Amino acid sequence: MKEKILNSRFIRSMAEKKGIVTHTSDVCVFCGKCAKICGTGSISVNRKDRTLVIDHGKCLRCGQCIKTCPKSALKIEKSGGGV
């Protein structure tokens, strides 16, 4: 159990060094592809309300959502950038 906690902390600290995933809503078509590919469930999309929410506490900054987005509406910004 202790090993799992340490691994989780290590992964989170490495992810935080990469920055945060941000979303540009004027480009997004709210297709939900990013939410489907996200392995941690960090992204939720509501097509009807045209909203996309990123849970930065869960996000590992792996970049899969960025690669999957057909409109390039997601990107990783260095920590301290706007969300």
C-alpha distances in whole Angstrom, upper triangle without the diagonal:
4,5,5,6,9,10,11,13,14,16,17,19,20,21,23,25,26,28,28,29,32,35,39,40,43,43,40,41,38,38,34,33,31,29,29,28,25,22,20,23,23,27,29,33,36,39,41,40,40,37,34,31,28,24,24,20,19,22,20,24,24,28,28,30,32,33,34,36,39,41,39,38,34,34,31,33,32,30,32,34,35,34
4,5,5,6,9,10,11,12,14,15,17,19,20,21,23,25,26,27,29,32,35,38,40,44,43,40,42,39,39,35,35,32,30,31,29,26,23,21,24,24,28,30,34,37,40,42,41,41,37,34,31,28,25,23,20,19,22,20,24,24,28,29,30,32,33,34,36,40,41,39,38,34,33,30,31,30,28,31,33,34,33
4,5,5,6,9,10,10,12,14,15,16,18,20,21,23,25,26,27,31,34,37,39,43,41,39,41,38,38,34,33,30,29,29,27,24,21,20,23,23,27,30,33,37,39,42,41,40,37,34,31,27,24,23,20,19,20,18,22,22,26,26,28,30,31,32,34,38,39,37,36,33,31,29,30,29,27,30,32,34,32
4,5,5,6,9,10,11,12,14,15,16,18,20,22,23,23,25,28,31,34,36,39,38,36,37,35,34,31,30,27,25,26,24,21,18,16,19,20,24,26,30,33,36,38,38,37,34,30,27,24,21,20,17,16,17,16,19,19,23,23,25,27,28,29,31,35,36,34,33,30,29,26,28,27,25,28,30,31,30
4,5,5,6,9,10,11,12,14,15,16,19,20,22,22,24,27,29,33,35,38,38,35,37,34,34,31,30,27,25,26,25,21,19,16,19,19,23,26,29,32,35,38,37,36,32,29,26,23,20,18,15,14,16,15,19,19,23,24,25,27,29,30,31,35,36,34,33,29,28,25,27,25,23,26,28,29,28
4,5,5,6,9,10,11,12,14,15,17,19,21,21,24,27,30,34,36,39,38,36,38,35,36,32,31,28,27,28,26,23,20,18,21,21,25,27,31,34,37,40,39,37,34,31,27,24,21,19,16,16,17,15,18,19,23,24,26,27,29,30,32,36,36,34,33,29,28,25,26,24,22,25,27,29,28
4,5,5,6,9,10,11,12,14,16,17,19,20,22,25,28,32,34,37,36,34,36,33,33,29,28,25,24,25,23,20,17,15,19,19,22,26,29,32,35,38,37,36,32,29,26,22,20,18,15,14,15,13,16,16,20,21,23,25,26,27,29,33,34,31,31,27,25,23,24,23,21,25,26,28,27
4,5,5,6,9,10,11,12,15,16,17,17,19,22,25,29,31,34,33,31,33,30,30,27,26,23,21,22,20,17,15,13,16,16,19,22,26,29,32,35,33,32,29,25,22,19,16,15,12,11,12,10,14,14,18,19,21,23,24,25,27,30,31,29,28,24,23,21,22,21,19,22,24,25,24
4,6,5,6,9,10,10,13,15,16,17,19,22,25,29,31,34,34,32,34,31,32,28,28,24,23,25,23,19,17,15,18,17,21,24,27,30,33,36,34,33,30,26,23,20,17,14,12,12,13,11,14,16,19,21,22,23,25,27,28,32,32,29,29,25,23,20,21,19,17,20,22,24,23
4,5,5,6,9,10,11,13,15,16,19,22,25,29,31,35,33,32,34,32,32,29,28,24,24,25,23,20,18,16,19,18,22,25,28,32,34,37,36,34,31,27,25,21,18,16,14,14,14,11,13,14,18,20,22,23,24,26,27,31,32,29,28,24,22,19,20,18,17,20,22,24,24
4,6,5,6,9,10,11,13,14,16,19,22,26,28,31,30,28,31,29,29,25,24,21,20,21,19,16,14,13,16,15,18,22,25,29,31,34,33,31,28,24,22,18,16,13,12,11,10,7,10,11,14,16,18,19,20,22,24,27,28,25,25,21,19,17,18,17,16,19,21,23,22
4,5,5,6,9,10,11,12,14,17,20,24,26,29,29,27,29,27,28,24,24,20,20,21,19,16,14,12,15,13,17,20,23,27,29,32,31,29,26,22,19,15,13,10,9,9,8,7,9,11,14,16,17,19,21,22,23,27,27,24,24,20,18,15,16,15,13,16,18,20,19
4,5,5,7,9,10,12,15,18,22,25,28,31,30,29,31,29,30,27,26,23,23,24,22,19,18,16,19,17,20,23,26,29,32,35,33,31,28,24,22,18,16,12,11,12,11,9,11,13,16,19,20,20,22,24,25,29,29,26,25,21,19,15,16,14,12,15,17,20,19
4,5,5,7,10,12,14,18,21,24,27,30,29,28,30,29,29,26,25,21,22,23,21,18,17,16,19,17,20,23,26,30,32,35,33,31,28,24,22,18,17,13,13,13,11,8,9,11,13,16,18,18,20,22,23,27,27,24,23,20,17,14,14,13,12,16,17,20,20
4,5,5,7,8,10,14,17,21,23,26,25,24,27,25,25,23,21,18,18,20,18,15,14,13,16,13,16,20,22,26,28,31,30,27,24,21,18,14,13,10,10,10,8,5,6,8,11,13,15,15,17,19,20,24,24,21,20,16,14,11,12,11,10,14,15,17,16
4,5,5,7,10,13,17,20,23,26,25,24,27,26,27,24,23,20,20,22,20,17,17,15,17,14,17,20,23,26,29,31,29,27,24,21,18,14,13,9,10,11,9,8,8,11,13,16,17,17,19,21,22,25,25,21,20,17,14,11,11,9,7,11,12,15,14
4,6,9,12,15,18,21,24,27,26,26,29,28,29,26,25,21,22,25,22,19,19,18,20,18,20,23,26,29,31,34,32,30,27,23,21,17,16,13,13,14,12,10,9,12,14,17,18,17,19,22,23,26,25,22,21,18,15,11,10,8,7,11,13,16,16
4,7,9,12,16,19,22,24,23,23,26,25,25,23,22,18,20,22,19,17,17,17,19,16,18,21,23,27,28,32,30,27,24,21,19,16,15,12,14,14,11,9,7,9,10,14,15,14,16,19,19,22,22,18,18,14,11,7,8,6,7,11,12,14,15
4,7,9,13,16,19,22,21,20,24,23,24,22,21,18,19,22,19,17,18,17,18,15,16,19,21,25,26,29,27,25,22,18,17,13,13,10,12,13,10,10,8,11,11,15,14,13,16,19,18,22,21,17,16,13,10,6,5,4,4,8,8,11,11
4,6,10,13,16,19,18,17,21,19,21,19,19,15,16,19,17,14,16,15,15,12,13,16,18,21,23,26,24,21,18,15,13,10,10,7,10,11,8,9,7,10,10,13,12,12,15,17,16,19,18,15,14,10,8,5,5,6,6,8,8,9,8
4,7,10,13,16,15,14,17,16,17,15,15,11,13,16,14,12,14,13,14,10,10,13,15,18,19,22,21,18,15,12,11,8,9,8,11,11,8,9,7,10,8,11,9,8,12,13,12,16,15,12,10,7,5,4,6,9,9,11,10,10,8
4,7,10,13,12,12,15,14,16,15,15,12,14,17,16,14,17,16,15,12,11,13,14,17,18,21,19,16,13,10,10,8,11,9,13,14,11,13,10,13,11,13,11,10,13,14,12,15,13,11,8,6,5,6,7,10,11,11,9,8,6
4,6,9,9,8,11,11,13,13,13,11,12,16,16,14,18,17,16,13,10,12,11,14,15,17,16,12,10,8,9,8,12,12,16,16,13,15,13,15,13,14,11,10,13,13,11,13,11,9,6,5,7,9,10,14,14,15,12,10,7
4,6,6,6,10,11,13,14,15,13,15,18,18,17,21,21,19,16,14,14,13,15,15,17,15,12,11,10,11,12,15,16,19,20,17,19,16,18,15,16,13,12,15,15,11,13,10,9,5,6,9,11,12,16,17,16,13,11,9
4,5,5,8,8,12,13,15,13,15,18,19,18,22,22,19,17,14,13,11,12,12,14,12,8,8,8,11,12,16,17,21,21,19,21,19,21,18,18,15,14,17,16,12,13,10,11,7,9,12,15,15,19,20,19,16,13,11
4,6,8,10,13,15,17,16,18,21,21,21,25,25,23,20,17,17,14,15,14,15,14,10,11,12,14,16,20,21,24,24,22,24,22,23,20,21,17,16,18,17,14,14,10,11,8,11,14,17,17,21,22,21,18,15,14
4,7,9,11,13,14,14,16,19,19,19,23,24,22,20,17,17,14,15,14,16,15,11,12,12,15,16,20,21,24,24,21,23,20,21,18,18,15,13,15,14,10,10,6,8,6,9,12,16,17,20,22,22,18,16,15
4,5,8,10,11,11,13,15,16,16,20,21,19,17,13,13,11,12,10,13,13,9,9,9,12,14,17,19,22,21,19,21,19,20,16,16,12,12,14,12,9,9,6,8,5,8,12,15,17,21,22,22,19,17,15
4,6,8,10,11,13,15,16,17,21,22,19,18,14,14,10,11,8,11,12,8,10,10,14,16,19,21,24,23,21,23,21,22,19,17,14,14,15,13,9,9,8,10,9,12,15,19,21,24,26,26,23,21,18
4,5,8,9,10,12,14,15,18,19,16,15,11,10,6,7,5,9,9,6,7,7,11,13,16,19,22,20,19,21,20,20,18,16,12,13,15,12,10,10,10,12,10,11,15,18,20,24,25,25,22,20,17
4,6,8,9,10,12,14,17,18,16,16,12,11,8,9,7,11,12,10,11,10,13,15,18,20,23,21,19,21,20,20,17,15,12,13,14,11,9,9,10,12,11,13,16,19,22,25,26,27,25,23,20
4,5,5,6,9,10,14,15,12,12,9,8,6,8,8,11,13,10,10,9,11,12,15,17,20,17,16,18,17,17,15,13,10,12,13,10,9,10,12,13,12,12,15,18,21,24,25,26,23,22,19
4,5,5,6,9,12,14,12,13,10,10,9,12,11,15,16,14,14,11,13,13,16,18,20,18,16,17,16,15,13,10,8,10,10,7,7,8,11,12,11,11,15,17,20,23,24,26,24,23,20
4,5,5,6,10,11,10,10,7,9,9,12,13,16,17,14,13,10,11,10,13,14,17,14,12,14,12,12,10,8,4,7,9,6,6,9,11,11,10,9,12,14,17,20,21,23,20,20,17
4,6,5,9,9,7,7,5,6,7,10,12,15,15,14,12,9,10,9,11,13,15,13,11,13,13,13,12,10,7,11,12,10,10,13,14,14,13,12,14,16,19,21,22,23,22,21,17
4,6,8,10,8,10,8,9,10,12,13,17,18,16,15,13,13,13,14,16,18,15,14,15,15,14,13,10,9,12,12,10,11,13,16,16,15,14,17,18,22,24,25,27,25,24,21
4,6,9,9,10,9,11,12,16,16,20,21,19,17,14,15,13,15,16,17,14,12,13,13,11,10,7,6,10,10,8,10,13,15,15,15,13,15,16,20,22,23,25,24,23,21
4,6,5,7,7,10,12,15,17,20,20,19,16,13,12,10,11,12,13,10,9,9,10,9,9,7,6,10,11,10,11,15,17,16,15,13,14,14,18,20,20,23,21,21,18
4,6,8,10,12,15,18,20,23,23,22,20,16,15,13,12,13,13,10,9,9,11,9,11,9,10,13,14,13,15,18,20,19,19,16,17,17,20,21,22,24,23,24,21
4,5,8,11,14,18,20,23,23,21,19,15,13,11,10,11,10,6,7,8,10,10,12,11,11,14,16,15,17,20,22,20,19,16,17,16,19,20,20,22,22,22,19
4,6,7,11,14,17,19,19,18,15,12,11,9,8,11,11,7,8,10,12,12,13,12,11,14,16,15,16,19,20,19,18,16,17,17,20,21,21,23,22,21,18
4,7,10,14,16,19,18,17,14,10,8,6,5,7,8,5,5,9,10,11,12,12,10,13,15,15,15,18,19,18,16,13,14,14,16,18,17,19,18,18,14
4,7,10,13,16,15,13,10,7,6,5,6,9,11,9,8,11,12,13,12,12,9,12,14,13,12,16,16,15,13,11,13,14,16,19,18,20,18,17,14
4,7,10,12,12,11,8,6,5,7,8,12,13,12,12,15,15,16,16,15,12,14,17,15,14,17,17,17,14,13,16,17,19,22,21,22,21,19,15
4,6,9,9,7,6,4,7,9,12,15,17,15,15,18,18,18,17,16,12,15,17,14,13,15,15,16,13,13,16,18,20,23,23,24,22,19,16
4,6,6,6,5,6,9,12,14,18,20,19,18,22,21,22,21,19,16,18,20,17,15,17,17,18,15,16,19,21,23,26,26,26,24,21,18
4,6,5,7,8,12,15,17,20,23,22,21,24,23,24,22,20,17,18,20,17,15,15,15,17,15,16,20,23,24,28,28,28,26,23,20
4,6,8,11,14,17,20,23,25,24,24,27,26,27,25,24,20,22,24,21,18,19,18,20,18,19,23,26,27,31,30,30,28,25,21
4,6,9,12,15,18,21,23,23,23,26,25,27,25,24,20,22,24,21,19,20,19,20,17,18,22,24,25,28,28,28,25,22,19
4,7,10,14,17,19,22,22,21,24,23,24,22,21,17,18,21,18,15,16,15,16,13,15,18,21,22,26,26,25,23,20,16
4,7,10,13,16,18,18,18,21,20,22,20,19,16,17,20,18,15,17,15,16,13,13,17,19,20,23,23,22,20,17,13
4,7,10,13,15,15,14,17,16,18,16,16,12,14,17,15,13,15,14,14,11,11,14,15,17,20,20,20,18,15,12
4,7,9,12,12,11,15,15,17,16,16,13,14,18,16,15,17,17,16,13,11,14,15,16,18,18,18,16,14,10
4,6,9,9,8,11,11,13,13,13,11,12,16,15,14,17,17,15,13,10,12,12,13,16,15,16,14,13,9
4,5,6,6,10,11,14,14,15,13,15,18,18,17,21,20,19,16,14,14,14,15,16,15,16,15,14,11
4,5,5,8,9,12,13,15,13,15,18,18,18,21,21,19,16,13,13,11,12,13,11,13,13,12,10
4,6,8,10,13,15,17,16,17,20,21,21,25,24,22,20,17,16,15,15,15,13,15,16,16,13
4,6,9,11,13,14,13,16,18,18,19,23,23,21,19,16,16,15,16,17,15,17,18,18,15
4,6,8,10,11,10,12,15,15,16,20,20,18,16,13,13,11,13,14,13,16,16,16,14
4,5,8,10,11,12,14,16,17,21,21,19,18,14,13,11,13,14,13,16,17,18,16
4,5,8,9,9,12,13,14,18,18,15,15,11,10,7,10,11,12,15,14,16,14
4,6,8,9,10,12,14,17,18,15,16,12,11,10,13,14,15,18,18,19,17
4,5,5,6,9,10,14,15,12,12,9,8,8,11,13,15,18,17,18,16
4,5,5,6,9,12,14,12,13,10,10,11,15,17,19,21,20,20,18
4,5,5,6,10,11,10,10,7,9,10,14,17,18,20,18,18,16
4,5,5,9,9,7,8,5,6,8,12,15,17,19,17,17,15
4,6,8,10,8,10,9,9,11,15,18,20,22,20,21,19
4,6,9,8,10,9,11,14,17,20,22,24,22,22,20
4,6,5,7,7,10,13,16,19,21,23,20,20,17
4,6,8,10,12,16,19,22,24,26,23,22,20
4,5,8,11,15,17,21,23,24,21,20,18
4,6,7,11,14,17,20,21,18,17,16
4,7,11,12,16,18,19,15,14,13
4,7,10,13,15,16,13,13,11
4,6,10,12,14,11,12,11
4,7,9,11,9,11,10
4,6,8,6,8,9
4,6,6,9,11
4,5,9,10
4,7,9
4,7
4
